[in-house]
Amino acid sequence: MSKSVGLYIHVPFCKSKCPYCDFYSVANADEYKEEYKKAVLRNIEKHQDVSFDTVYFGGGTPILLWAEICEILDSIGDRITENAEITLEANPCSTSFDKLCSLKQSGVNRISFGLQSGDDKELKALGRLHNSKEGADAVILAEKSGIKNISADIMIGIPFQTKKSLENTLVYMIQLPLSHISAYMLKIEPDTVFARKSVQPADEELMSELYLKTVDHLNEKGFSQYEISNFSKVGYESKHNLKYWKCEEYIGIGPSAHSYFDGKRFSVDRNLIDFMECPVQKTVITDDNPGDYDEWAMLKLRLSEGIDFKTAKNRYNISKEQILNRCKLIPKNFIEISESGLRLTKEGFLVSNAIIGIISDI
């Protein structure tokens, strides 16, 4: 095989749709799961010249198809490299010890739980099907199954959330056997229940306070920030997600999945039936010349490591002086500049879109 790439598999099934979620998902997992599995394997088979050093099952709620996922992993096991990171997203209410043990036996070595909060009132407002105890129990079951790399999501700025309730959620998370935490600020997406009901996230000032509190608390507790929304213990950064931010190749399988492969970015139609019925998944090219300076700078500035002047010069012929000239337009507390490069501060991450727009516009 000529090269190793990431593999993303979108599992578009949920028990119910969360009111803030705009990811593609449908119900009726039991009705479609066998044909879906066959379509996944059929499309992976089309890429015979690559192996996979990361595999990520996202959704949706992938653990609903735990048996089919085990079969997929067993079928492509000879295509997965040694020490590959294999991640599965899961909701606590769909998790059991037996499922986790089977997944672990088939190769899953990282699991990401959508906990979102340690406060039951907030979980109810988010439409989650689990409570805080069930969330904690699921994490503990994962550790007992032998999966040591466990991640959890926190939502910031959700209805009813206060600085105190967020602090309680952070304490709740830290006490669990987690190696990675993703902390996302609530954004109201079009065509979601929250959008139709005109639900409002925290105002800008409170959102900023909540985000900075999260960054400080997690850093103090050994979870280093390596990306705007992601924190990990040493050595537990998400290898798969780092591919996205470092412009490395990955293949996406399943309705609504995205890919960056063979010099192009493309996406799959958001249609489960088409995906299952077509011999090859239908894709649309979203960028036929990706990886330019604008994109590189945008993605790298999401990472705590930031951009380095040497790569900008060697790869894109953009000089250190050109970049520093753009930085004159940015308040000093938003960026840190060294001899070799620059990065955003935690305050800079809060206004990252504006800063990235300035630095990448050369």
C-alpha positions as CSV (number, residue, x, y, z in Angstrom):
1,M,0.0,0.0,0.0
2,S,1.4,3.4,-1.0
3,K,0.5,5.5,2.0
4,S,-1.4,5.7,5.3
5,V,-4.3,8.1,5.7
6,G,-7.2,8.7,8.1
7,L,-10.5,7.1,7.7
8,Y,-13.7,8.8,8.9
9,I,-17.0,6.8,8.9
10,H,-20.2,8.7,9.4
11,V,-22.8,6.6,11.2
12,P,-26.0,8.6,10.7
13,F,-28.3,7.0,13.3
14,C,-29.7,8.5,16.5
15,K,-32.4,7.6,19.0
16,S,-33.6,11.2,18.9
17,K,-32.4,14.4,17.5
18,C,-30.8,16.9,19.9
19,P,-32.3,20.4,19.5
20,Y,-28.9,22.0,18.9
21,C,-27.5,19.5,16.4
22,D,-27.3,20.0,12.7
23,F,-25.2,16.9,11.9
24,Y,-26.9,14.5,9.4
25,S,-28.8,11.7,11.2
26,V,-31.9,9.6,10.9
27,A,-33.9,7.2,13.0
28,N,-34.6,3.5,12.2
29,A,-31.1,2.2,12.7
30,D,-32.4,-1.4,13.0
31,E,-34.1,-1.2,9.6
32,Y,-31.0,0.1,7.8
33,K,-28.0,-1.1,9.6
34,E,-27.2,-4.2,7.5
35,E,-27.4,-2.4,4.2
36,Y,-25.5,0.6,5.7
37,K,-22.7,-1.7,6.8
38,K,-22.4,-3.3,3.3
39,A,-22.3,0.2,1.7
40,V,-19.5,1.2,4.1
41,L,-17.4,-1.8,3.3
42,R,-18.1,-1.5,-0.4
43,N,-16.8,2.1,-0.4
44,I,-13.7,1.3,1.6
45,E,-13.0,-1.4,-0.9
46,K,-12.7,1.3,-3.6
47,H,-9.5,2.6,-1.9
48,Q,-7.2,-0.4,-2.2
49,D,-4.0,1.6,-2.4
50,V,-4.1,3.0,1.1
51,S,-3.9,1.9,4.7
52,F,-5.4,3.6,7.7
53,D,-3.5,5.0,10.7
54,T,-6.5,6.6,12.3
55,V,-10.2,5.4,12.1
56,Y,-13.0,7.6,13.5
57,F,-16.6,6.5,13.8
58,G,-18.7,9.8,14.1
59,G,-22.3,10.5,14.0
60,G,-25.0,10.3,14.8
61,T,-24.6,7.8,17.6
62,P,-22.2,5.2,16.3
63,I,-22.5,2.9,19.3
64,L,-26.1,2.1,18.2
65,L,-24.4,0.0,15.5
66,W,-21.8,-1.5,17.7
67,A,-22.1,-5.0,16.3
68,E,-21.8,-3.8,12.7
69,I,-18.9,-1.6,13.6
70,C,-17.1,-4.6,15.0
71,E,-17.7,-6.4,11.7
72,I,-16.4,-3.4,9.8
73,L,-13.2,-3.3,11.8
74,D,-12.8,-7.1,11.6
75,S,-13.2,-6.9,7.8
76,I,-10.6,-4.1,7.3
77,G,-8.2,-5.2,10.0
78,D,-5.4,-5.9,7.6
79,R,-5.7,-2.3,6.2
80,I,-5.3,-0.7,9.7
81,T,-1.7,0.1,10.7
82,E,-0.1,-1.0,13.9
83,N,-0.8,1.4,16.8
84,A,-3.6,3.1,14.8
85,E,-5.9,5.3,16.8
86,I,-9.5,3.9,16.5
87,T,-12.2,6.2,17.9
88,L,-15.9,5.7,18.4
89,E,-18.4,8.4,19.5
90,A,-21.0,7.2,22.0
91,N,-23.9,8.5,24.1
92,P,-24.1,7.2,27.7
93,C,-27.7,6.0,27.3
94,S,-26.7,3.6,24.5
95,T,-23.6,2.2,26.2
96,S,-23.2,-1.1,28.0
97,F,-20.2,-3.0,29.3
98,D,-20.7,-5.9,26.9
99,K,-20.8,-3.5,23.9
100,L,-17.7,-1.7,25.0
101,C,-15.8,-5.0,25.5
102,S,-16.8,-6.2,22.1
103,L,-15.7,-2.9,20.5
104,K,-12.4,-3.1,22.4
105,Q,-11.8,-6.6,21.2
106,S,-12.3,-5.4,17.6
107,G,-9.8,-2.7,18.0
108,V,-11.5,0.4,19.3
109,N,-8.9,2.0,21.6
110,R,-10.5,5.5,22.0
111,I,-14.0,6.5,22.9
112,S,-15.6,9.9,22.9
113,F,-18.7,10.5,25.1
114,G,-21.2,13.3,24.5
115,L,-21.5,14.2,28.2
116,Q,-22.0,17.9,27.6
117,S,-22.7,18.8,31.2
118,G,-22.7,17.5,34.7
119,D,-25.9,19.4,35.6
120,D,-29.2,17.5,35.0
121,K,-31.1,20.7,34.4
122,E,-28.7,21.7,31.6
123,L,-28.8,18.2,30.1
124,K,-32.6,18.3,30.0
125,A,-32.4,21.7,28.3
126,L,-30.0,20.2,25.7
127,G,-32.4,17.3,25.0
128,R,-29.9,14.8,26.1
129,L,-31.3,11.3,27.0
130,H,-28.9,10.7,29.9
131,N,-28.4,12.3,33.3
132,S,-25.2,13.1,35.0
133,K,-24.9,9.8,36.9
134,E,-25.5,7.8,33.7
135,G,-22.8,9.8,32.0
136,A,-20.3,9.1,34.7
137,D,-21.2,5.5,34.8
138,A,-20.6,5.1,31.1
139,V,-17.1,6.6,31.4
140,I,-16.3,4.2,34.2
141,L,-17.6,1.2,32.2
142,A,-15.4,2.2,29.3
143,E,-12.3,2.2,31.6
144,K,-13.3,-1.2,33.0
145,S,-13.6,-2.6,29.5
146,G,-9.9,-1.8,28.9
147,I,-10.4,1.4,26.8
148,K,-7.9,3.8,28.4
149,N,-8.1,6.7,26.0
150,I,-11.5,8.3,26.9
151,S,-12.7,11.7,25.8
152,A,-15.8,13.7,26.8
153,D,-17.5,16.8,25.4
154,I,-18.5,19.9,27.4
155,M,-20.9,22.5,26.1
156,I,-20.4,26.1,27.0
157,G,-23.1,28.8,27.1
158,I,-26.1,26.5,27.2
159,P,-29.5,27.5,28.6
160,F,-29.5,27.8,32.4
161,Q,-25.7,27.6,32.6
162,T,-24.0,29.9,35.1
163,K,-20.3,30.3,36.1
164,K,-21.0,28.2,39.2
165,S,-22.8,25.4,37.3
166,L,-19.9,25.3,34.7
167,E,-17.4,25.1,37.6
168,N,-19.4,22.1,38.9
169,T,-19.4,20.5,35.5
170,L,-15.6,20.9,35.3
171,V,-15.1,19.3,38.7
172,Y,-17.4,16.5,37.6
173,M,-15.4,15.9,34.5
174,I,-12.0,16.0,36.2
175,Q,-13.0,13.4,38.7
176,L,-13.7,10.9,35.8
177,P,-11.0,8.8,34.2
178,L,-10.7,11.0,31.1
179,S,-7.6,11.7,29.0
180,H,-9.2,14.2,26.7
181,I,-11.9,16.9,26.9
182,S,-13.5,18.9,24.1
183,A,-15.2,22.1,25.2
184,Y,-17.5,23.7,22.6
185,M,-19.3,27.0,22.7
186,L,-23.0,26.6,21.9
187,K,-23.8,27.9,18.4
188,I,-27.3,28.1,17.2
189,E,-27.3,26.5,13.7
190,P,-30.0,27.1,11.1
191,D,-32.8,24.5,10.7
192,T,-32.3,23.1,14.3
193,V,-35.0,23.0,16.9
194,F,-33.1,25.7,18.9
195,A,-33.1,28.0,15.9
196,R,-36.8,27.5,15.3
197,K,-37.5,28.2,19.0
198,S,-35.2,31.2,19.0
199,V,-33.1,29.8,21.8
200,Q,-30.2,32.1,22.7
201,P,-26.8,31.0,23.9
202,A,-25.0,33.0,26.6
203,D,-24.3,36.6,25.7
204,E,-20.8,37.5,24.4
205,E,-19.5,38.7,27.8
206,L,-20.7,35.6,29.7
207,M,-19.6,33.3,27.0
208,S,-16.1,34.8,27.1
209,E,-15.9,34.4,30.9
210,L,-17.1,30.8,30.7
211,Y,-14.6,29.9,28.0
212,L,-11.7,31.4,29.8
213,K,-12.7,29.8,33.1
214,T,-12.8,26.4,31.2
215,V,-9.3,26.9,29.7
216,D,-7.8,27.9,33.0
217,H,-9.4,25.1,35.0
218,L,-8.5,22.4,32.6
219,N,-4.9,23.6,32.2
220,E,-4.5,23.7,36.0
221,K,-5.8,20.1,36.2
222,G,-3.3,18.7,33.6
223,F,-5.4,19.0,30.4
224,S,-3.3,21.1,28.1
225,Q,-5.0,23.1,25.4
226,Y,-3.7,22.0,22.0
227,E,-6.6,23.4,19.9
228,I,-9.3,26.1,20.3
229,S,-11.8,23.6,21.7
230,N,-9.6,20.6,22.7
231,F,-7.6,19.7,25.8
232,S,-5.7,16.6,26.7
233,K,-3.3,15.0,29.0
234,V,0.2,14.5,27.6
235,G,0.2,12.2,24.6
236,Y,-3.6,11.9,24.4
237,E,-4.2,14.5,21.7
238,S,-6.7,13.3,19.1
239,K,-4.5,11.9,16.3
240,H,-7.4,11.8,13.8
241,N,-8.6,15.4,14.4
242,L,-5.1,16.6,14.2
243,K,-5.1,15.4,10.6
244,Y,-7.9,18.0,9.9
245,W,-5.9,20.9,11.4
246,K,-2.6,19.9,9.8
247,C,-4.0,19.5,6.3
248,E,-3.2,15.7,6.2
249,E,-5.2,13.3,4.1
250,Y,-8.3,11.4,5.2
251,I,-11.1,9.6,3.5
252,G,-14.7,10.1,4.5
253,I,-17.3,7.3,4.1
254,G,-21.0,7.7,4.7
255,P,-23.7,10.3,4.0
256,S,-22.4,13.9,4.8
257,A,-18.8,12.7,5.3
258,H,-16.0,14.9,4.1
259,S,-12.6,13.9,2.6
260,Y,-9.2,15.5,1.8
261,F,-7.6,13.0,-0.6
262,D,-5.5,13.1,-3.8
263,G,-5.3,16.9,-3.8
264,K,-9.0,17.6,-3.5
265,R,-11.6,18.2,-0.8
266,F,-15.0,16.5,-1.4
267,S,-18.2,15.7,0.5
268,V,-20.8,13.0,0.3
269,D,-24.5,13.7,-0.3
270,R,-26.6,13.9,2.9
271,N,-28.8,11.0,1.8
272,L,-28.7,7.6,3.5
273,I,-30.8,5.8,0.9
274,D,-28.6,7.0,-2.0
275,F,-25.5,6.0,0.0
276,M,-26.8,2.5,0.5
277,E,-28.1,2.0,-3.0
278,C,-25.3,3.5,-5.1
279,P,-22.3,1.3,-6.0
280,V,-20.0,4.2,-5.1
281,Q,-21.1,7.0,-2.8
282,K,-22.0,10.3,-4.5
283,T,-19.5,13.0,-3.9
284,V,-19.3,16.7,-4.7
285,I,-15.9,18.4,-5.0
286,T,-15.8,21.3,-2.5
287,D,-12.2,22.5,-3.3
288,D,-10.1,21.3,-6.2
289,N,-7.0,23.1,-5.1
290,P,-6.8,23.0,-1.2
291,G,-3.9,23.6,1.0
292,D,-3.0,27.1,0.0
293,Y,-1.5,29.7,2.5
294,D,-5.0,31.0,3.6
295,E,-6.2,27.5,4.5
296,W,-2.9,26.4,6.1
297,A,-2.8,29.6,8.3
298,M,-6.5,29.2,9.2
299,L,-6.1,25.6,10.4
300,K,-2.7,26.0,12.1
301,L,-3.9,29.0,14.1
302,R,-6.6,26.9,15.6
303,L,-3.8,24.9,17.2
304,S,-1.9,26.1,20.3
305,E,1.4,25.6,18.4
306,G,0.3,28.2,15.8
307,I,2.2,28.9,12.6
308,D,5.9,28.8,12.0
309,F,7.6,31.4,9.8
310,K,9.9,28.9,8.2
311,T,7.1,26.8,6.7
312,A,5.3,29.8,5.6
313,K,8.4,30.9,3.6
314,N,9.4,27.5,2.3
315,R,6.0,26.3,1.3
316,Y,4.1,29.5,0.3
317,N,6.9,32.1,-0.1
318,I,5.3,34.2,2.6
319,S,7.9,36.0,4.6
320,K,8.1,36.6,8.3
321,E,8.0,40.3,7.7
322,Q,4.8,40.0,5.7
323,I,3.1,38.1,8.5
324,L,4.4,40.5,11.2
325,N,3.2,43.4,9.2
326,R,-0.4,42.0,9.3
327,C,0.0,41.5,13.1
328,K,0.3,45.2,13.6
329,L,-3.5,45.3,13.1
330,I,-4.1,42.9,16.0
331,P,-4.2,43.8,19.7
332,K,-1.1,42.5,21.4
333,N,-2.9,40.4,24.1
334,F,-4.5,38.2,21.3
335,I,-1.2,36.8,19.9
336,E,2.2,35.6,21.1
337,I,5.1,36.2,18.7
338,S,8.4,34.3,19.0
339,E,11.5,34.2,16.8
340,S,10.1,31.1,15.0
341,G,6.4,31.8,14.7
342,L,3.2,33.0,16.3
343,R,0.2,31.6,18.1
344,L,-3.1,32.9,19.5
345,T,-3.5,33.4,23.2
346,K,-6.6,32.1,25.0
347,E,-8.1,35.6,24.6
348,G,-7.2,35.4,20.9
349,F,-9.0,32.1,20.5
350,L,-12.2,33.8,21.5
351,V,-12.0,36.1,18.5
352,S,-10.0,33.6,16.3
353,N,-12.1,34.1,13.1
354,A,-11.3,37.8,13.0
355,I,-7.6,37.3,13.7
356,I,-7.2,34.4,11.3
357,G,-8.8,36.6,8.6
358,I,-6.2,39.3,9.1
359,I,-3.1,37.0,9.2
360,S,-4.2,34.8,6.3
361,D,-5.0,37.8,4.1
362,I,-1.6,38.2,2.4
